[in-house]
């Protein structure tokens, strides 16, 4: 029987992932874990454990005692926040990964999901239609840690047979949780301001094109990857993944079709340099070929669903 632990369940991806896993496996078989004391309201229907991924012995003890079979390791410090706390970002983003990889190496876990990011690419990477295998010289702490993590995942698979799987997430857009400190999070905050009737000040230039994805597509991709036959998973670093790509100006114009009076201004800050080092579009043909990936949401679909469902009360 599958028994899954999602570490970092209180974050943007984790909340929705736990909900979907509980639908598939049963409420008691998908355990949410986060460093926060209180369980997120949306996850109160099932088991929750307070867990600090940096407490190696406590994490090991829980996974072994509870006979966990799969771990989704989502705990991380994201791009913009990591630049402000580089030492802690490296520690958090790497030490937790080693704890989980070692548990699988020792036979306690059957399968691991660990997310990477388009942050592994850098200013020397081809920006348009960035291929699966290319130059990777990340210029951020987050990107450096994710690139190192990819190499370690690959190493543990090749040396020890650890079944670890990964996706390089683009910017993720969701209406169920607040922005979490990422460079692409303007594309979430913009909907809250539009629904409140406010103008929006964007911290990126109007023509900054970045790969993005609606959260429902991201969760479906994650589950599809984890359920694919082991022989189909040919890449053990991390798969490129793409949904759509757009600029702040393009998403604002699409929002205006729903909120005619909406206005946007631009005040680029330190996050502009991060965005400039990332791809503008992604080639995800390997994921499509290996395990049948296909997105469902384009920009128009994404904006429609976000406008209909965004809950401004989350801001209070």
DANOR-V854824 format. One record per residue. PHI is phi in whole degrees, 0 to 359 (* if undefined). PSI is psi in radians with two decimals (none if undefined). Layout:
BEGIN
phi:PHI psi:PSI
phi:PHI psi:PSI
END
This chain:
BEGIN
phi:* psi:2.38
phi:282 psi:2.32
phi:226 psi:1.99
phi:250 psi:2.45
phi:241 psi:2.20
phi:253 psi:1.92
phi:265 psi:2.17
phi:92 psi:0.57
phi:290 psi:-0.27
phi:275 psi:-0.04
phi:272 psi:-3.05
phi:299 psi:-0.80
phi:280 psi:-0.74
phi:301 psi:-0.74
phi:301 psi:-0.89
phi:289 psi:-0.56
phi:295 psi:-0.76
phi:299 psi:-0.77
phi:303 psi:-0.80
phi:292 psi:-0.70
phi:296 psi:-0.66
phi:293 psi:-0.60
phi:296 psi:-0.64
phi:276 psi:-0.70
phi:253 psi:-0.21
phi:101 psi:2.51
phi:303 psi:-0.75
phi:286 psi:-0.22
phi:261 psi:0.07
phi:232 psi:1.76
phi:263 psi:2.25
phi:269 psi:2.39
phi:223 psi:2.42
phi:202 psi:2.81
phi:288 psi:-0.34
phi:291 psi:2.52
phi:293 psi:-0.78
phi:265 psi:2.46
phi:289 psi:2.38
phi:304 psi:2.45
phi:307 psi:-0.70
phi:290 psi:-0.18
phi:247 psi:0.20
phi:289 psi:-0.14
phi:283 psi:-0.15
phi:219 psi:-3.07
phi:294 psi:2.45
phi:221 psi:2.40
phi:228 psi:2.35
phi:285 psi:2.22
phi:213 psi:2.22
phi:262 psi:1.96
phi:298 psi:-0.33
phi:279 psi:-0.18
phi:273 psi:1.44
phi:305 psi:-0.81
phi:292 psi:-0.66
phi:292 psi:-0.69
phi:296 psi:-0.80
phi:299 psi:-0.80
phi:298 psi:-0.75
phi:295 psi:-0.82
phi:296 psi:-0.71
phi:290 psi:-0.82
phi:294 psi:-0.66
phi:274 psi:-0.03
phi:55 psi:0.83
phi:293 psi:2.38
phi:257 psi:-0.47
phi:222 psi:2.50
phi:235 psi:2.32
phi:254 psi:1.87
phi:264 psi:1.70
phi:254 psi:-0.19
phi:297 psi:2.16
phi:194 psi:2.79
phi:260 psi:2.15
phi:281 psi:3.11
phi:305 psi:-1.04
phi:293 psi:-0.69
phi:293 psi:-0.67
phi:297 psi:-0.57
phi:294 psi:-0.45
phi:275 psi:-0.37
phi:224 psi:1.14
phi:297 psi:-0.70
phi:296 psi:-0.82
phi:292 psi:-0.65
phi:299 psi:-0.79
phi:298 psi:-0.79
phi:299 psi:-0.88
phi:295 psi:-0.80
phi:288 psi:-0.38
phi:252 psi:-0.74
phi:293 psi:-0.67
phi:298 psi:-0.66
phi:298 psi:-0.77
phi:298 psi:-0.69
phi:301 psi:-0.80
phi:286 psi:-0.72
phi:300 psi:-0.71
phi:293 psi:-0.65
phi:298 psi:-0.70
phi:291 psi:-0.71
phi:302 psi:-0.64
phi:277 psi:-0.04
phi:94 psi:0.12
phi:278 psi:-0.39
phi:237 psi:2.49
phi:269 psi:-0.49
phi:204 psi:2.55
phi:228 psi:2.42
phi:247 psi:2.26
phi:225 psi:2.11
phi:277 psi:2.38
phi:256 psi:-2.78
phi:199 psi:2.76
phi:296 psi:-0.16
phi:294 psi:-0.23
phi:292 psi:-0.35
phi:276 psi:2.94
phi:215 psi:-2.99
phi:295 psi:-0.33
phi:267 psi:-0.08
phi:284 psi:2.45
phi:304 psi:2.18
phi:279 psi:-0.58
phi:262 psi:2.30
phi:53 psi:0.84
phi:305 psi:2.14
phi:285 psi:2.90
phi:301 psi:-0.79
phi:246 psi:2.05
phi:198 psi:-3.07
phi:295 psi:2.30
phi:229 psi:1.77
phi:230 psi:1.26
phi:297 psi:2.56
phi:246 psi:0.18
phi:239 psi:2.74
phi:300 psi:-0.76
phi:300 psi:-0.83
phi:295 psi:-0.70
phi:298 psi:-0.77
phi:293 psi:-0.65
phi:290 psi:-0.67
phi:295 psi:-0.74
phi:298 psi:-0.72
phi:299 psi:-0.70
phi:301 psi:-0.75
phi:295 psi:-0.69
phi:291 psi:-0.66
phi:299 psi:-0.81
phi:300 psi:-0.74
phi:297 psi:-0.81
phi:294 psi:-0.55
phi:291 psi:-0.84
phi:290 psi:-0.64
phi:272 psi:-0.61
phi:236 psi:-0.01
phi:73 psi:0.37
phi:291 psi:2.20
phi:275 psi:1.42
phi:250 psi:2.37
phi:231 psi:2.60
phi:208 psi:2.68
phi:231 psi:2.41
phi:274 psi:1.64
phi:293 psi:2.42
phi:279 psi:-2.91
phi:296 psi:2.36
phi:248 psi:2.40
phi:238 psi:2.18
phi:216 psi:2.65
phi:258 psi:0.04
phi:261 psi:-0.16
phi:214 psi:2.81
phi:277 psi:2.83
phi:304 psi:2.55
phi:244 psi:0.29
phi:100 psi:0.34
phi:263 psi:2.81
phi:291 psi:-0.46
phi:271 psi:0.04
phi:289 psi:-0.15
phi:302 psi:-0.56
phi:283 psi:-0.03
phi:257 psi:-0.87
phi:301 psi:-0.57
phi:302 psi:-0.57
phi:287 psi:-0.65
phi:297 psi:-0.77
phi:293 psi:-0.66
phi:296 psi:-0.76
phi:291 psi:-0.50
phi:280 psi:-0.15
phi:82 psi:0.28
phi:267 psi:2.78
phi:282 psi:2.89
phi:234 psi:2.28
phi:258 psi:2.00
phi:267 psi:2.38
phi:274 psi:0.10
phi:241 psi:2.77
phi:293 psi:2.71
phi:296 psi:-0.42
phi:255 psi:0.34
phi:279 psi:1.79
phi:272 psi:2.27
phi:222 psi:2.62
phi:289 psi:2.38
phi:224 psi:2.92
phi:203 psi:2.41
phi:289 psi:2.46
phi:302 psi:-0.65
phi:301 psi:-0.69
phi:296 psi:-0.73
phi:296 psi:-0.74
phi:293 psi:-0.76
phi:298 psi:-0.73
phi:299 psi:-0.75
phi:298 psi:-0.82
phi:292 psi:-0.70
phi:298 psi:-0.74
phi:299 psi:-0.79
phi:290 psi:-0.43
phi:265 psi:-0.11
phi:292 psi:2.56
phi:303 psi:2.48
phi:303 psi:-0.58
phi:290 psi:-0.28
phi:278 psi:-0.30
phi:271 psi:1.67
phi:268 psi:-0.27
phi:247 psi:2.12
phi:247 psi:0.11
phi:276 psi:-1.33
phi:187 psi:2.45
phi:276 psi:2.34
phi:301 psi:2.49
phi:214 psi:2.41
phi:221 psi:2.54
phi:247 psi:-1.16
phi:209 psi:3.02
phi:222 psi:2.55
phi:199 psi:2.96
phi:255 psi:2.86
phi:304 psi:-0.67
phi:296 psi:-0.70
phi:292 psi:-0.73
phi:291 psi:-0.63
phi:297 psi:-0.73
phi:296 psi:-0.64
phi:290 psi:-0.67
phi:298 psi:-0.64
phi:297 psi:-0.39
phi:288 psi:-0.32
phi:256 psi:-0.59
phi:234 psi:1.48
phi:304 psi:-0.57
phi:273 psi:0.08
phi:295 psi:2.40
phi:232 psi:2.56
phi:229 psi:2.48
phi:235 psi:2.97
phi:229 psi:2.23
phi:220 psi:1.31
phi:303 psi:2.38
phi:237 psi:-2.72
phi:298 psi:-0.35
phi:288 psi:-0.30
phi:298 psi:-0.72
phi:296 psi:-0.64
phi:295 psi:-0.85
phi:299 psi:-0.66
phi:294 psi:-0.34
phi:270 psi:-0.07
phi:258 psi:2.83
phi:296 psi:2.73
phi:262 psi:-0.37
phi:205 psi:2.74
phi:235 psi:2.40
phi:268 psi:1.92
phi:247 psi:0.55
phi:296 psi:-0.48
phi:293 psi:-0.74
phi:295 psi:-0.68
phi:295 psi:-0.69
phi:284 psi:-0.74
phi:282 psi:-0.75
phi:223 psi:0.40
phi:74 psi:0.49
phi:297 psi:2.40
phi:204 psi:2.20
phi:286 psi:2.74
phi:248 psi:-0.38
phi:248 psi:2.15
phi:264 psi:-3.05
phi:301 psi:-0.78
phi:296 psi:-0.77
phi:298 psi:-0.78
phi:300 psi:-0.85
phi:296 psi:-0.73
phi:301 psi:-0.84
phi:293 psi:-0.70
phi:295 psi:-0.80
phi:298 psi:-0.68
phi:290 psi:-0.53
phi:245 psi:-0.19
phi:298 psi:2.38
phi:244 psi:1.81
phi:293 psi:-0.28
phi:293 psi:-0.32
phi:297 psi:-0.39
phi:285 psi:-0.30
phi:270 psi:none
END
